[in-house]
Amino acid sequence: MLAASVYARRIGRRTTVLAATAALSVTGLLATAPTAQAAMPTPVSAATARTYLASLTVKAEGSSTGYSRDLFPHWITQSGACNTREVVLKRDGVNVVQDSSCAAVSGSWFSEYDGATWTVASDLDIDHMVPLAEAWRSGANSWTTAKRQQFANDLTRPQLIAVTDNVNQSKGDQDPAEWLPSRTSYRCTYVRAWVHTKYYWGLSVDSAEKSALQSVLNGC
């Protein structure tokens, strides 16, 4: 019993040391351990995503002719002084402090796409899981501006997530046949969210996109 007690105390001290070490950081980019987890709405299960994917219309991707981000009004006011971007930053971060205008002045954010953690809000973009231009080419070109606004500010589905800005910019408007998160452990969640969003909003998929989604989902 004594030996077990000593061992337990040593384990406790070791855990404390490890916790303290993990807390060390530099301004901006921190340790890549997930000290903060994005709280995007949970997408449907892989099984449900496979069912949804099978029901999506498969067709060649449409043209980008006429597309403009201005046709998807964002970021709209959600409550008080807070717009959609600020709501997502608050939701996806840890210990986020906002000023009187709702801007995040401190906090910690873990980027699910690349595993980086940030403490400066300007280092983060709010990614549209299904990019606006991709949505346009998949059916949103026929929507009303009001519906496109709802899509661009959708906090209910897994469509918005705070991630490293340059990673979001490297994704651009590419679909999963062309781009997937470098953090492979997140790819299952990513494609489940993609399918969930496309299914809810009635958007089509092209054949290469569907094949890529099926491939990832089969491994989930």
Number of C-alpha atoms within 10 A of each C-alpha: 6 7 8 9 10 11 12 12 12 12 12 12 12 12 12 12 12 11 11 10 10 14 11 9 13 9 8 14 17 20 16 14 11 15 18 19 16 20 16 18 14 13 20 19 16 22 13 14 22 18 12 17 23 12 11 17 16 17 11 13 17 15 13 14 9 8 16 12 12 10 20 22 17 17 15 14 14 14 10 8 11 19 18 20 23 21 18 20 26 25 17 23 26 18 11 18 14 16 9 8 11 17 19 20 13 17 19 24 32 28 26 25 21 17 19 21 27 27 23 16 23 12 16 22 20 18 21 22 23 24 18 22 19 24 25 25 20 24 16 23 19 11 12 11 15 12 15 23 18 14 24 24 23 15 17 12 20 24 25 27 24 28 26 25 16 12 17 20 11 10 17 16 17 15 22 20 15 11 13 19 19 13 13 13 13 15 21 20 20 24 26 26 26 25 28 26 22 20 18 10 15 15 20 25 26 17 15 15 18 20 14 17 25 18 13 18 21 11 9 15
